[in-house]
Amino acid sequence: MHVVKVAVGPTRLYTGRLPMTSARISLSLVGVVGVFVAVLAAAALWLTISDPVSTANAVNAASQGDVSPLVKALAGALYDALQGIIKYL
């Protein structure tokens, strides 16, 4: 937390902590959502490049109302990427 010195009168200073304002909370929330969306978009792009036939079949199923094949394909791509990252750690 940041400590802010606020002038109270000509010679006295008040030292206190800044409260978590709604603007700071909303920026934090936007940052988390932005990272999540970026990871999801990267997974979709990677899935489209690495396995275009499965992606096309999943999108076709999603256009007919069944979203689960597309979600399963994205989750599988994220899982494989995490396994690859953890393997190198």
TADAQUI-V910646 format. One record per residue. RES is the residue in one letter. PHI is phi in whole degrees, -180 to 180 (* if undefined). PSI is psi in radians with two decimals (999 if undefined). Layout:
res-><RES | RES>
phi-><PHI | PHI>
psi-><PSI | PSI>
//
This chain:
res-><M | H | V | V | K | V | A | V | G | P | T | R | L | Y | T | G | R | L | P | M | T | S | A | R | I | S | L | S | L | V | G | V | V | G | V | F | V | A | V | L | A | A | A | A | L | W | L | T | I | S | D | P | V | S | T | A | N | A | V | N | A | A | S | Q | G | D | V | S | P | L | V | K | A | L | A | G | A | L | Y | D | A | L | Q | G | I | I | K | Y | L>
phi-><* | -89 | -103 | -118 | -101 | -114 | -74 | -125 | 90 | -73 | -126 | -99 | -121 | -107 | -109 | -149 | -95 | -76 | -73 | -74 | -83 | -65 | -67 | -69 | -65 | -67 | -66 | -64 | -64 | -63 | -64 | -65 | -64 | -63 | -65 | -61 | -66 | -65 | -66 | -64 | -67 | -65 | -65 | -65 | -66 | -62 | -65 | -66 | -77 | -82 | -143 | -68 | -69 | -64 | -64 | -64 | -65 | -67 | -67 | -63 | -65 | -67 | -70 | -95 | 108 | -103 | -86 | -60 | -64 | -69 | -66 | -64 | -66 | -65 | -64 | -64 | -66 | -65 | -64 | -63 | -66 | -66 | -62 | -65 | -68 | -67 | -62 | -85 | -81>
psi-><2.61 | 2.46 | 2.25 | 2.36 | 2.10 | 2.29 | 2.21 | 1.63 | 3.14 | -0.46 | -0.21 | 2.53 | 2.45 | 2.20 | 2.10 | 3.03 | 2.51 | 2.29 | 2.73 | 1.84 | 2.88 | -0.51 | -0.73 | -0.66 | -0.76 | -0.62 | -0.67 | -0.77 | -0.74 | -0.67 | -0.77 | -0.79 | -0.69 | -0.73 | -0.74 | -0.79 | -0.68 | -0.71 | -0.74 | -0.71 | -0.70 | -0.68 | -0.71 | -0.71 | -0.78 | -0.73 | -0.67 | -0.67 | -0.74 | -0.53 | 1.30 | -0.53 | -0.80 | -0.67 | -0.75 | -0.71 | -0.70 | -0.71 | -0.66 | -0.77 | -0.66 | -0.60 | -0.34 | 0.10 | -0.14 | 1.78 | -0.30 | -0.64 | -0.64 | -0.74 | -0.72 | -0.71 | -0.75 | -0.73 | -0.67 | -0.71 | -0.73 | -0.70 | -0.77 | -0.69 | -0.74 | -0.67 | -0.72 | -0.68 | -0.76 | -0.54 | -0.60 | -0.19 | 999>
//
